[in-house]
Amino acid sequence: MTTTMKLAFGSLLVGGVVLGLKALAWWITGSVALLSDALESTVNVATAIAALIAIRVAALPADANHPYGHHKAEFFSAVLEGVMIVIAALLILREAYLSFFAPPVISAPIEGLLLNGVATALNGIWCWVLITRGRAIKSPALVADGRHLLTDVVTSMGVALGILLAYATGWWHLDPALAGIVALNILWSGSRVIKESLSGLLDEAVPEDTLKVIREVISTEAGGAVEAHDLRTRHAGRVTFIDFHLVVPGDTSVSEAHEVCDHVEHALKAAVPDANVTIHVEPEHKAKHTGIVVLD
């Protein structure tokens, strides 16, 4: 089992435990804010399942119908997660609005907050694991899942503070008011996840720092060539696709041009992990003098 799959299974397990703790906290307190926190955790479990399925699909090898592989499946999972976050936020806003006019009196607040605190600690640890490991192995689904959990941690901390204030002051309107504020924060987080995931589905170029590395490698490692132009990049899950035209002197043999391409390809794969490189060789009269200058 791959690291990505193990982390996805871990998310499902942690999500189930956290959901149970938060549901119990809401049940013994009757707090609308704790209900909103529990509702978000149901989304965590659902999206963990979606991420697990997407990661399994993304790991499938390329085939006749999908010659570039199945890497984009993770972006679909991340978009779905963002949509579900937004839906959860709207449900919480509705509950907060209805409860604001008839706020419930919270019972057993200390016990409920202790249960919620344990759940928050689990989420905090796990979201750190998902974000750091997801970035390391270039898994959009895991990073999106980690960011979602991070909003859950912020939500839970805000909920705890609001319940303590409501209990101390006796102003129970704080409970649904805080649930509404939390829902707006969740709504913002969901929109960010959707935006970033759509950029991958729309074949957005790699970040500028990665593009700079690619240009430098081509410039320094394509000895024997004249220039490179029409550089295009995109990313899909862990894979970075790089393609460009490499101009060589007119008297270069096919074998010599092939050796140059092999050398550049190996250098790019060393500098950009999981790179998929395509190079189109052109004769010198095709030079555009606007691309990447190859250093001697």
N, C-alpha and C positions, 0 to 999 in steps of 0.2 A: 504494500500500500504506500502511495506517495505521501510526501509531507503535506501537500495541499489537501489530499483526501483525509488525512488524519486530523488536520485542523478543522475541516468542514464537519467531520463527525463530532469533534470536540465542541464546536459551536452548537450543534443540536443538543448535546448532552447538557451543556451549561445553560442553554436557553430553557430547557425543560425544568431544571432545578430552580432557576431564578423565577420562572413563571409560577411554579408551585408556591414558593415563598411569598411572592408578591400577592398572589390570589388569597393566600391565608391571611396576610396582613390586612388586605381590604375587608375580608370577611369578618374579622374580629373588631375592626374599627368603624366600618361604614363610611370611611373617608372617600369623597369624590376624587381627591387628588391621588390617593393610593389606587383607586379604581383606574384612573387614567394611566398610572404607571403600569398596572397589570395588563391593561389593554395593549400598551406598547410592547410588552413582553410576548403577547400572543403573536404579534407581528414578527418578533425576533425568531420565534420557533418556525413560523411559516417560511420566512426568508432563509433560515438556515437549511431547511429542506430544499428550497429552490437553488441555493448556492451549491449544495451537495450534488444535485442532479446536473447542474450546469458544469461543474468541475469534472464530473465523470464524462460528460459529453465532450468537453474541451480536450480531454486527454486522449480521445480516440485518434488513431492515425489518419492521415490523408487517404482518401479513396477516390474512385472514378468520379463520383458526384461532388466531392469536396476536395479538389486537388490542392487547395491551400490549407487544408486541415479544418478543425472545428473550434479553433481558438476563440472565436467571437461569441461562443455560447456563454462565456462568463459575463460579457457585456450585457447580454439579454437578462441574465440573472440580476445584475446590478441595477438595471432599469426597473425591473419588476420590484426589486427591494425598495427603490425610491418611491415608486407608485404606492406601495403598501404603507410606507412611512407616512405619506401624505394622507392616505385614507384613514390611518389610525389617528392622525392629528385632527382631522375633521370630526371624527367620532368623539374624540375627547372634548373638542370645542362645543359640540352639541350638548354633551353631558354637563359640562361646566356651566353653560348658559341656562339650562333647565334647573340646575341645582342652586344657582345664585339667588333665585327668588325664594327658595325654601331650603336653605343650607342645613344639612343634617348635623346633629350634635355627635362629635366623635367620641366613641367609647374605647377604652383600653389603648390610649395613644402610645404609651411607652412600649408596650408589648409589640404593637404593630410596627413602630419605628425600629425596634431591634431586629425584627424579621426582615424588614425592608433594608436595613443596614447591611445585614449579611448578604442579601441578594445584590446590593450595590457594590460591595467589595468584590464579589465573584465577577460581576460584570466589568468592573474596573481592571482587574487583572487580565481577564480574557480579551478585552478590547485592545489592551496594550500588546498582547501576544499576536492578535490578528493583524493589527496595523503594521507592526514591525516585521513580522514574518511574511505578510502578504506583499509588502513593498520589496522585500528581499527576493522573493521568488516570482515577482511581477504577476500577481493574481488580483485582477480588479474585483472579483467577487468577494475575496477575503478582506480586502481593504475596505470595500463598501460595507461589508458586514461589521467590521471593526469600528468604522465611523458611526454606524447606526447605534452600536452599543455605547459609544462615547456619549451620544446624545441621551441615551438612556441613563447613563451615570449622572450627567448634569441634571436631568429631569428628577431623578431620585433624590439628589442632594437638595434641590429646590423644594421638592415636596416635603422633605423632612423638616426643613426650616419653616415652611409655611404652617405645617401642623403644630410645630412647637409654639409658634407665635399665636396661632388660633387658640391653642390650649391655655397659653399664659394670659391672653387678653380676654378670652371669652367671645371674641368676634369671629364667629364661625364662617362669615362670608369670605374670610381669607382662604378657606379650603377650596371652594370652586373657583375663586379668582386666580389662585395660583395654578390650578389645573389648566385654566385658559392660557395663562402666560407660557406654561410648559408646552402646551399644544402648538403655540405660535413658533416656539423654538424648534420643535420637531418638524413643523411644516417647512421651515427654512432649511433644515438639514436634509429633508427628503428632496427638496428642489435641487440642492447641490449635488446629491448623489445621481439624480437623473441627468443633470447637465453634463457631469463628467463622464458618465457612461455613454451618453449619446455621442460625445466627441470621438470615442473609440469606434462606435458603429459607423460613424461618418468618415472614417479613415483620416482622422486628424494627424498631422505630422508629429514626429517625436519632439520632445522638449528641446529648446534651443541649446542647452548644454550638451545633450546627446548628439545633436546635429553638428555641433562644433567638433566633437570627438571624431565623428564619421568623416568630416571634411579633412581634418588633420591626418587621419590614418591614410586616406586616399592620396593626399598630397605627398606624404613622406614614403609610402610603401609601394607606389605604382611606378617604380623606376623602370625606364625604358618606354614609358608612355609619354604623351605630350600634354594632355589635359583630360579632365573629366567634366561632363556637363549633364544637364537634365536629371539632376539628383532628385529622387523622390523617396520619401519614407512614410511609413505608417506602422502602427502597432496593433496587435490583436492578442490579448492575453499576455502570455510570457514572450511571444515572438515579436521581433522587430523586423519588418520587411524593408530592405534597402535595394533600390535598383538605380542604375545610372549608365550613361554611355561613356566608354573609355576610348579616347582617340590615341592611336599608335602611328608611328611613321609608316609611310606607304610600303617600304621594303621589308617590313616585319613579317616573318613567316607565321602561318597559323599556329604552329607549335610554340613559337616564342611568345605570341600574344596570349596563348592559353596559359603559359607559365606565369606571365605577369598577372593575369586574372586570378589564378590559383593563389598566388602570393598575397594579393590584395584581399581576397576573400578570407583567407586564414587570419590575416591581421585584423580584419573587421570583426570576425567571430570571436577573436581573443579580447577585443576592446568592448564589444557589445554582446553580452551573453544572449544565446538563443536567437542570433541574427539569421535571417534568410536572405542571402545575397544573390542578386541577378545582375550580370554585367553584359552590356551590349558593346561589342568591339566595332570601332569605325576607323576608316583610313584618315590620314592627316588632312586631306582637303575638306573633311567634314567638321573640322574644328570651328567652334563658335567664338572662341577667345573671350567668353564671358563666364566660364565655369570655374572649376578648381584647377589651379596651376600645379603641375607635378614637379616637385623639386628633384634636381639631379643628385 
